Amino acid sequence: MIVLPHTDAAGALAIAEAIRKAVSRLDIEHAPAALGHVTVSIGAATWQGQVADTVASVIRAADEALYSAKAGGRNKTFGTILA
């Protein structure tokens, strides 16, 4: 988990995508993986604090975004915004 205070949804997704690409560029061999090398899927949740969400609900939203990224084919980023 990475907490990025003062970061909007576009910024969080840009950082997530930069991390995903950096791991991909390492080209770490992992033969059992579908792509043959280590990849990451990242889910991001942005919370602006306008609703009475709890930290647990933000973590849950990020986890759901992660599974959406994996469902999209792995080695992906996916974000959601909690208003």
CYANA upper distance limits for C-alpha pairs under 8 A (distance plus 0.5 A):
  4 LEU  CA     12 ALA  CA      7.82
  7 THR  CA     11 GLY  CA      6.17
  7 THR  CA     12 ALA  CA      6.63
  8 ASP  CA     12 ALA  CA      6.66
  8 ASP  CA     46 THR  CA      7.20
  9 ALA  CA     13 LEU  CA      6.65
  9 ALA  CA     45 ALA  CA      8.17
  9 ALA  CA     46 THR  CA      6.03
  9 ALA  CA     79 GLY  CA      7.98
  9 ALA  CA     80 THR  CA      8.32
  9 ALA  CA     81 ILE  CA      7.33
 10 ALA  CA     14 ALA  CA      6.59
 11 GLY  CA     15 ILE  CA      6.71
 12 ALA  CA     16 ALA  CA      6.61
 12 ALA  CA     44 ALA  CA      7.35
 12 ALA  CA     46 THR  CA      7.98
 13 LEU  CA     17 GLU  CA      6.49
 13 LEU  CA     44 ALA  CA      7.31
 13 LEU  CA     77 THR  CA      7.74
 13 LEU  CA     78 PHE  CA      8.01
 13 LEU  CA     79 GLY  CA      7.09
 14 ALA  CA     18 ALA  CA      6.63
 15 ILE  CA     19 ILE  CA      6.73
 16 ALA  CA     20 ARG  CA      6.70
 16 ALA  CA     42 ILE  CA      6.92
 16 ALA  CA     44 ALA  CA      7.99
 16 ALA  CA     77 THR  CA      7.11
 17 GLU  CA     21 LYS  CA      6.61
 17 GLU  CA     76 LYS  CA      8.43
 17 GLU  CA     77 THR  CA      6.77
 18 ALA  CA     22 ALA  CA      6.55
 19 ILE  CA     23 VAL  CA      6.77
 20 ARG  CA     24 SER  CA      6.79
 20 ARG  CA     39 THR  CA      7.75
 20 ARG  CA     40 VAL  CA      6.33
 20 ARG  CA     41 SER  CA      7.57
 20 ARG  CA     42 ILE  CA      7.93
 20 ARG  CA     75 ASN  CA      7.62
 20 ARG  CA     76 LYS  CA      7.93
 20 ARG  CA     77 THR  CA      8.11
 21 LYS  CA     25 ARG  CA      6.60
 22 ALA  CA     26 LEU  CA      7.06
 23 VAL  CA     27 ASP  CA      7.77
 23 VAL  CA     38 VAL  CA      7.92
 23 VAL  CA     39 THR  CA      6.95
 23 VAL  CA     40 VAL  CA      7.67
 24 SER  CA     28 ILE  CA      8.27
 24 SER  CA     37 HIS  CA      8.37
 24 SER  CA     38 VAL  CA      7.44
 24 SER  CA     39 THR  CA      6.31
 24 SER  CA     40 VAL  CA      8.39
 27 ASP  CA     37 HIS  CA      6.47
 27 ASP  CA     38 VAL  CA      7.38
 28 ILE  CA     37 HIS  CA      5.77
 28 ILE  CA     38 VAL  CA      5.97
 29 GLU  CA     36 GLY  CA      6.60
 29 GLU  CA     37 HIS  CA      4.75
 29 GLU  CA     38 VAL  CA      6.83
 30 HIS  CA     36 GLY  CA      5.69
 30 HIS  CA     37 HIS  CA      4.83
 30 HIS  CA     38 VAL  CA      6.16
 31 ALA  CA     35 LEU  CA      8.48
 31 ALA  CA     36 GLY  CA      5.10
 31 ALA  CA     37 HIS  CA      6.93
 32 PRO  CA     36 GLY  CA      6.96
 33 ALA  CA     37 HIS  CA      6.70
 33 ALA  CA     38 VAL  CA      7.62
 35 LEU  CA     39 THR  CA      8.49
 39 THR  CA     74 ARG  CA      8.23
 39 THR  CA     75 ASN  CA      5.85
 40 VAL  CA     74 ARG  CA      7.65
 40 VAL  CA     75 ASN  CA      5.50
 40 VAL  CA     76 LYS  CA      7.60
 41 SER  CA     66 LEU  CA      6.99
 41 SER  CA     69 ALA  CA      6.38
 41 SER  CA     70 LYS  CA      6.50
 41 SER  CA     74 ARG  CA      6.07
 41 SER  CA     75 ASN  CA      5.16
 41 SER  CA     76 LYS  CA      5.31
 41 SER  CA     77 THR  CA      6.21
 42 ILE  CA     65 ALA  CA      8.09
 42 ILE  CA     66 LEU  CA      5.75
 42 ILE  CA     69 ALA  CA      7.01
 42 ILE  CA     75 ASN  CA      8.40
 42 ILE  CA     76 LYS  CA      6.94
 42 ILE  CA     77 THR  CA      5.22
 42 ILE  CA     78 PHE  CA      6.94
 43 GLY  CA     62 ALA  CA      5.70
 43 GLY  CA     63 ASP  CA      6.81
 43 GLY  CA     64 GLU  CA      7.73
 43 GLY  CA     65 ALA  CA      4.81
 43 GLY  CA     66 LEU  CA      4.13
 43 GLY  CA     67 TYR  CA      7.80
 43 GLY  CA     68 SER  CA      8.07
 43 GLY  CA     69 ALA  CA      6.93
 43 GLY  CA     77 THR  CA      6.37
 43 GLY  CA     78 PHE  CA      5.54
 43 GLY  CA     79 GLY  CA      6.18
 44 ALA  CA     61 ALA  CA      8.40
 44 ALA  CA     62 ALA  CA      5.46
 44 ALA  CA     63 ASP  CA      8.47
 44 ALA  CA     65 ALA  CA      6.64
 44 ALA  CA     66 LEU  CA      7.66
 44 ALA  CA     77 THR  CA      8.15
 44 ALA  CA     78 PHE  CA      6.74
 44 ALA  CA     79 GLY  CA      4.96
 44 ALA  CA     80 THR  CA      6.77
 45 ALA  CA     58 VAL  CA      6.90
 45 ALA  CA     59 ILE  CA      8.01
 45 ALA  CA     61 ALA  CA      6.40
 45 ALA  CA     62 ALA  CA      5.13
 45 ALA  CA     65 ALA  CA      7.68
 45 ALA  CA     79 GLY  CA      6.19
 45 ALA  CA     80 THR  CA      5.42
 45 ALA  CA     81 ILE  CA      6.15
 45 ALA  CA     82 LEU  CA      7.52
 46 THR  CA     58 VAL  CA      8.22
 46 THR  CA     79 GLY  CA      8.16
 46 THR  CA     80 THR  CA      6.88
 46 THR  CA     81 ILE  CA      5.24
 46 THR  CA     82 LEU  CA      6.44
 47 TRP  CA     58 VAL  CA      7.44
 47 TRP  CA     81 ILE  CA      6.71
 47 TRP  CA     82 LEU  CA      5.42
 47 TRP  CA     83 ALA  CA      6.85
 48 GLN  CA     82 LEU  CA      7.45
 48 GLN  CA     83 ALA  CA      6.63
 49 GLY  CA     53 ASP  CA      7.86
 49 GLY  CA     83 ALA  CA      7.63
 50 GLN  CA     83 ALA  CA      6.35
 51 VAL  CA     82 LEU  CA      8.34
 51 VAL  CA     83 ALA  CA      6.77
 53 ASP  CA     57 SER  CA      6.48
 53 ASP  CA     58 VAL  CA      7.51
 54 THR  CA     58 VAL  CA      7.04
 55 VAL  CA     59 ILE  CA      6.77
 56 ALA  CA     60 ARG  CA      6.58
 57 SER  CA     61 ALA  CA      6.62
 58 VAL  CA     62 ALA  CA      6.76
 58 VAL  CA     82 LEU  CA      8.08
 59 ILE  CA     63 ASP  CA      6.65
 60 ARG  CA     64 GLU  CA      6.68
 61 ALA  CA     65 ALA  CA      6.67
 61 ALA  CA     80 THR  CA      7.68
 62 ALA  CA     66 LEU  CA      6.67
 62 ALA  CA     79 GLY  CA      8.03
 62 ALA  CA     80 THR  CA      7.87
 63 ASP  CA     67 TYR  CA      6.93
 64 GLU  CA     68 SER  CA      6.77
 65 ALA  CA     69 ALA  CA      6.71
 65 ALA  CA     78 PHE  CA      6.08
 65 ALA  CA     79 GLY  CA      6.28
 65 ALA  CA     80 THR  CA      6.98
 66 LEU  CA     70 LYS  CA      6.83
 66 LEU  CA     77 THR  CA      7.99
 66 LEU  CA     78 PHE  CA      7.13
 67 TYR  CA     71 ALA  CA      6.54
 68 SER  CA     72 GLY  CA      6.69
 68 SER  CA     78 PHE  CA      7.13
 69 ALA  CA     73 GLY  CA      7.53
 69 ALA  CA     74 ARG  CA      6.55
 69 ALA  CA     75 ASN  CA      8.06
 69 ALA  CA     76 LYS  CA      5.73
 69 ALA  CA     77 THR  CA      5.93
 69 ALA  CA     78 PHE  CA      5.62
 70 LYS  CA     74 ARG  CA      4.64
 70 LYS  CA     75 ASN  CA      7.65
 70 LYS  CA     76 LYS  CA      7.29
 72 GLY  CA     76 LYS  CA      7.50
